[in-house]
Structures are given as C-alpha cells and as structure tokens.
Amino acid sequence: MQIKSIEELKKIREKSMKKVNLREHGEVSGDQVEVLVGMATCGIASGARETLNAIVDEISKEHIENVKVIQVGCIGHCHSEPIVQINVPGQKPILYGKVDDEKGREIVKKHIKNGEPLKESIIEDTFDRA
Ligand code: FES
C-alpha cells in the first residue's frame, strides 16, 4: 500500500487506534461472537482440526448465525491444546483448554447458544483479548 498524503496517514492511524482501544478493553464490539481455534503445530497435533470441524458443524446444526470461527496460530498454552477462545461482545474473552470435538460441540450448545460457560474447562478468563 502506498500512502499518498498526510491526511491518508492520519486516517490509517485513527483506524489502528480504534483497534488498539478495542484490544485494551478486551471486549468484542458488534453482535458477533468470535470463536478462535489455535491451529499452531501443537494444536493440530492435539486434534485442533477435528475440534474446529466439530465446532463449525455444531454451529450449523444449531442454526446459530452470529458466530465467526477464526483459525489462529499460537495462543501460548501448548500443554492444554486444543485451545479455543470465545469472545462474546461486551464480555471478557474465555479460554478453554483440551477441547476435543465433543467439548467443542458442548461449548457451542452451552456457552455460545445458551450463554453458560463450561466452568470446568476454562483455563483463563481474566485476560484481555489477544
Ligand atoms: S506453540 Fe503451542 S501454544 Fe504456542
């Protein structure tokens, strides 16, 4: 991308600052729930692909529409892979560990659909959004 003027540069900066603010507050805006699935090598080796497929399948079976499933790299908890992070608008992100396909489906049904996080599977719920 070529920046042609100071004005253009300012606009880009403003846009980036908005994103930074969003990150500082650690909350998702809008009405979309984000499902981040860690797909680093450690995740894939632990079955993250099956988890991802199960989550996508369950979302479609349950006819849930306001969800975005995103494949991400390292989330930083190799020992607890597969890792899934759920970002619900207006709430702190929740990080789940050891999410196999069955647990992935449960997260969709309980947390995403009914708003009830699976407490026993949470590895972190006090951090800001990555
Ligand atoms: S490489 Fe495994 S979580 Fe980063």
py3Dmol code that shows the C-alpha trace and the ligand (Angstrom):
import py3Dmol

protein = """\
ATOM      1  CA  MET A   1       0.000   0.000   0.000  1.00  0.00           C
ATOM      2  CA  GLN A   2       1.277   3.403  -0.925  1.00  0.00           C
ATOM      3  CA  ILE A   3       0.382   6.310   1.341  1.00  0.00           C
ATOM      4  CA  LYS A   4      -0.063   9.458  -0.716  1.00  0.00           C
ATOM      5  CA  SER A   5      -0.738  12.183   1.835  1.00  0.00           C
ATOM      6  CA  ILE A   6      -0.535  13.133   5.494  1.00  0.00           C
ATOM      7  CA  GLU A   7      -4.356  13.027   5.612  1.00  0.00           C
ATOM      8  CA  GLU A   8      -4.336   9.448   4.427  1.00  0.00           C
ATOM      9  CA  LEU A   9      -1.726   8.576   7.013  1.00  0.00           C
ATOM     10  CA  LYS A  10      -3.829  10.199   9.757  1.00  0.00           C
ATOM     11  CA  LYS A  11      -6.877   8.180   8.715  1.00  0.00           C
ATOM     12  CA  ILE A  12      -4.881   4.951   8.855  1.00  0.00           C
ATOM     13  CA  ARG A  13      -3.579   5.901  12.287  1.00  0.00           C
ATOM     14  CA  GLU A  14      -7.099   6.638  13.581  1.00  0.00           C
ATOM     15  CA  LYS A  15      -8.323   3.303  12.304  1.00  0.00           C
ATOM     16  CA  SER A  16      -5.466   1.478  14.003  1.00  0.00           C
ATOM     17  CA  MET A  17      -6.057   3.363  17.257  1.00  0.00           C
ATOM     18  CA  LYS A  18      -9.666   2.175  17.286  1.00  0.00           C
ATOM     19  CA  LYS A  19      -8.420  -1.392  17.034  1.00  0.00           C
ATOM     20  CA  VAL A  20      -5.908  -0.776  19.807  1.00  0.00           C
ATOM     21  CA  ASN A  21      -8.651   0.628  22.039  1.00  0.00           C
ATOM     22  CA  LEU A  22     -10.749  -2.420  21.401  1.00  0.00           C
ATOM     23  CA  ARG A  23      -7.864  -4.617  22.458  1.00  0.00           C
ATOM     24  CA  GLU A  24      -7.167  -2.559  25.572  1.00  0.00           C
ATOM     25  CA  HIS A  25     -10.724  -3.013  26.729  1.00  0.00           C
ATOM     26  CA  GLY A  26     -10.597  -6.681  25.861  1.00  0.00           C
ATOM     27  CA  GLU A  27     -14.101  -6.841  24.568  1.00  0.00           C
ATOM     28  CA  VAL A  28     -15.626  -7.605  21.235  1.00  0.00           C
ATOM     29  CA  SER A  29     -17.871  -4.970  19.732  1.00  0.00           C
ATOM     30  CA  GLY A  30     -20.842  -5.569  17.471  1.00  0.00           C
ATOM     31  CA  ASP A  31     -23.033  -8.601  17.807  1.00  0.00           C
ATOM     32  CA  GLN A  32     -20.727 -11.303  16.507  1.00  0.00           C
ATOM     33  CA  VAL A  33     -19.373 -13.994  18.773  1.00  0.00           C
ATOM     34  CA  GLU A  34     -15.830 -14.920  17.827  1.00  0.00           C
ATOM     35  CA  VAL A  35     -14.516 -18.453  18.185  1.00  0.00           C
ATOM     36  CA  LEU A  36     -10.747 -18.600  17.928  1.00  0.00           C
ATOM     37  CA  VAL A  37      -9.231 -22.036  17.437  1.00  0.00           C
ATOM     38  CA  GLY A  38      -5.478 -22.380  17.981  1.00  0.00           C
ATOM     39  CA  MET A  39      -4.040 -24.015  14.891  1.00  0.00           C
ATOM     40  CA  ALA A  40      -0.321 -23.906  15.622  1.00  0.00           C
ATOM     41  CA  THR A  41       1.500 -27.206  15.110  1.00  0.00           C
ATOM     42  CA  CYS A  42       0.946 -28.160  18.745  1.00  0.00           C
ATOM     43  CA  GLY A  43      -2.788 -27.540  18.299  1.00  0.00           C
ATOM     44  CA  ILE A  44      -3.034 -29.529  15.096  1.00  0.00           C
ATOM     45  CA  ALA A  45      -1.034 -32.384  16.645  1.00  0.00           C
ATOM     46  CA  SER A  46      -3.508 -32.459  19.534  1.00  0.00           C
ATOM     47  CA  GLY A  47      -6.538 -32.610  17.267  1.00  0.00           C
ATOM     48  CA  ALA A  48      -7.459 -28.954  16.714  1.00  0.00           C
ATOM     49  CA  ARG A  49      -8.616 -29.738  13.181  1.00  0.00           C
ATOM     50  CA  GLU A  50     -11.241 -32.177  14.475  1.00  0.00           C
ATOM     51  CA  THR A  51     -12.238 -29.635  17.129  1.00  0.00           C
ATOM     52  CA  LEU A  52     -12.604 -26.920  14.504  1.00  0.00           C
ATOM     53  CA  ASN A  53     -14.709 -29.162  12.255  1.00  0.00           C
ATOM     54  CA  ALA A  54     -16.946 -30.192  15.161  1.00  0.00           C
ATOM     55  CA  ILE A  55     -17.487 -26.564  16.203  1.00  0.00           C
ATOM     56  CA  VAL A  56     -18.362 -25.467  12.676  1.00  0.00           C
ATOM     57  CA  ASP A  57     -20.687 -28.456  12.271  1.00  0.00           C
ATOM     58  CA  GLU A  58     -22.458 -27.825  15.580  1.00  0.00           C
ATOM     59  CA  ILE A  59     -22.914 -24.121  14.802  1.00  0.00           C
ATOM     60  CA  SER A  60     -24.570 -25.051  11.558  1.00  0.00           C
ATOM     61  CA  LYS A  61     -26.730 -27.787  13.151  1.00  0.00           C
ATOM     62  CA  GLU A  62     -27.903 -25.373  15.836  1.00  0.00           C
ATOM     63  CA  HIS A  63     -28.581 -22.717  13.171  1.00  0.00           C
ATOM     64  CA  ILE A  64     -26.545 -20.111  15.025  1.00  0.00           C
ATOM     65  CA  GLU A  65     -25.778 -17.209  12.739  1.00  0.00           C
ATOM     66  CA  ASN A  66     -23.898 -14.537  14.667  1.00  0.00           C
ATOM     67  CA  VAL A  67     -20.686 -16.535  15.046  1.00  0.00           C
ATOM     68  CA  LYS A  68     -17.376 -16.103  13.323  1.00  0.00           C
ATOM     69  CA  VAL A  69     -14.947 -19.041  13.569  1.00  0.00           C
ATOM     70  CA  ILE A  70     -11.338 -17.962  13.158  1.00  0.00           C
ATOM     71  CA  GLN A  71      -8.249 -20.138  12.881  1.00  0.00           C
ATOM     72  CA  VAL A  72      -5.359 -18.575  14.760  1.00  0.00           C
ATOM     73  CA  GLY A  73      -1.757 -19.502  15.447  1.00  0.00           C
ATOM     74  CA  CYS A  74      -0.121 -19.920  18.798  1.00  0.00           C
ATOM     75  CA  ILE A  75      -2.245 -18.880  21.775  1.00  0.00           C
ATOM     76  CA  GLY A  76       0.512 -19.784  24.198  1.00  0.00           C
ATOM     77  CA  HIS A  77      -0.736 -22.811  26.143  1.00  0.00           C
ATOM     78  CA  CYS A  78       0.830 -25.797  24.370  1.00  0.00           C
ATOM     79  CA  HIS A  79       0.133 -28.047  27.338  1.00  0.00           C
ATOM     80  CA  SER A  80      -3.606 -27.504  27.061  1.00  0.00           C
ATOM     81  CA  GLU A  81      -4.153 -27.842  23.332  1.00  0.00           C
ATOM     82  CA  PRO A  82      -6.512 -27.851  21.566  1.00  0.00           C
ATOM     83  CA  ILE A  83      -7.287 -24.332  22.754  1.00  0.00           C
ATOM     84  CA  VAL A  84     -10.464 -22.449  21.944  1.00  0.00           C
ATOM     85  CA  GLN A  85     -11.112 -18.827  22.843  1.00  0.00           C
ATOM     86  CA  ILE A  86     -14.653 -17.483  22.925  1.00  0.00           C
ATOM     87  CA  ASN A  87     -15.167 -13.746  22.573  1.00  0.00           C
ATOM     88  CA  VAL A  88     -18.711 -12.689  23.332  1.00  0.00           C
ATOM     89  CA  PRO A  89     -19.474  -8.995  22.671  1.00  0.00           C
ATOM     90  CA  GLY A  90     -19.374  -6.991  25.898  1.00  0.00           C
ATOM     91  CA  GLN A  91     -17.677  -9.764  27.892  1.00  0.00           C
ATOM     92  CA  LYS A  92     -14.116 -10.726  28.725  1.00  0.00           C
ATOM     93  CA  PRO A  93     -12.752 -13.484  26.499  1.00  0.00           C
ATOM     94  CA  ILE A  94     -12.796 -17.019  27.853  1.00  0.00           C
ATOM     95  CA  LEU A  95     -10.070 -19.526  27.067  1.00  0.00           C
ATOM     96  CA  TYR A  96     -10.854 -23.226  27.050  1.00  0.00           C
ATOM     97  CA  GLY A  97      -8.235 -25.958  27.129  1.00  0.00           C
ATOM     98  CA  LYS A  98      -8.173 -29.573  25.984  1.00  0.00           C
ATOM     99  CA  VAL A  99     -11.144 -29.017  23.714  1.00  0.00           C
ATOM    100  CA  ASP A 100     -11.755 -32.221  21.799  1.00  0.00           C
ATOM    101  CA  ASP A 101     -14.570 -32.428  19.270  1.00  0.00           C
ATOM    102  CA  GLU A 102     -17.140 -33.405  21.891  1.00  0.00           C
ATOM    103  CA  LYS A 103     -16.214 -30.499  24.151  1.00  0.00           C
ATOM    104  CA  GLY A 104     -16.222 -28.198  21.135  1.00  0.00           C
ATOM    105  CA  ARG A 105     -19.845 -29.154  20.474  1.00  0.00           C
ATOM    106  CA  GLU A 106     -20.692 -28.622  24.130  1.00  0.00           C
ATOM    107  CA  ILE A 107     -19.146 -25.136  24.056  1.00  0.00           C
ATOM    108  CA  VAL A 108     -21.317 -24.261  21.069  1.00  0.00           C
ATOM    109  CA  LYS A 109     -24.501 -25.535  22.722  1.00  0.00           C
ATOM    110  CA  LYS A 110     -23.937 -24.284  26.252  1.00  0.00           C
ATOM    111  CA  HIS A 111     -21.701 -21.232  26.030  1.00  0.00           C
ATOM    112  CA  ILE A 112     -22.480 -19.754  22.629  1.00  0.00           C
ATOM    113  CA  LYS A 113     -26.140 -20.716  22.349  1.00  0.00           C
ATOM    114  CA  ASN A 114     -27.239 -20.523  26.000  1.00  0.00           C
ATOM    115  CA  GLY A 115     -24.652 -18.165  27.468  1.00  0.00           C
ATOM    116  CA  GLU A 116     -23.452 -20.697  30.053  1.00  0.00           C
ATOM    117  CA  PRO A 117     -19.655 -21.148  30.001  1.00  0.00           C
ATOM    118  CA  LEU A 118     -18.293 -24.620  30.803  1.00  0.00           C
ATOM    119  CA  LYS A 119     -16.582 -23.654  34.051  1.00  0.00           C
ATOM    120  CA  GLU A 120     -14.609 -26.896  34.476  1.00  0.00           C
ATOM    121  CA  SER A 121     -12.874 -26.472  31.110  1.00  0.00           C
ATOM    122  CA  ILE A 122     -11.856 -22.819  31.403  1.00  0.00           C
ATOM    123  CA  ILE A 123      -8.127 -22.250  31.680  1.00  0.00           C
ATOM    124  CA  GLU A 124      -8.255 -18.478  31.694  1.00  0.00           C
ATOM    125  CA  ASP A 125     -10.988 -15.886  31.945  1.00  0.00           C
ATOM    126  CA  THR A 126      -9.169 -12.877  33.290  1.00  0.00           C
ATOM    127  CA  PHE A 127      -7.129 -11.766  30.338  1.00  0.00           C
ATOM    128  CA  ASP A 128      -7.716  -9.156  27.690  1.00  0.00           C
ATOM    129  CA  ARG A 129      -8.424 -10.052  24.144  1.00  0.00           C
ATOM    130  CA  ALA A 130      -5.477 -11.181  22.026  1.00  0.00           C
TER     131      ALA A 130
END
"""
ligand_1 = """\
4
FES
S 3.439 -23.317 20.039
Fe 1.997 -24.343 21.252
S 0.821 -22.787 22.076
Fe 2.403 -21.767 21.044
"""
view = py3Dmol.view(width=600, height=400)
view.addModel(protein, "pdb")
view.setStyle({"model": 0}, {"cartoon": {"style": "trace"}})
view.addModel(ligand_1, "xyz")
view.setStyle({"model": 1}, {"stick": {}})
view.zoomTo()
view.show()
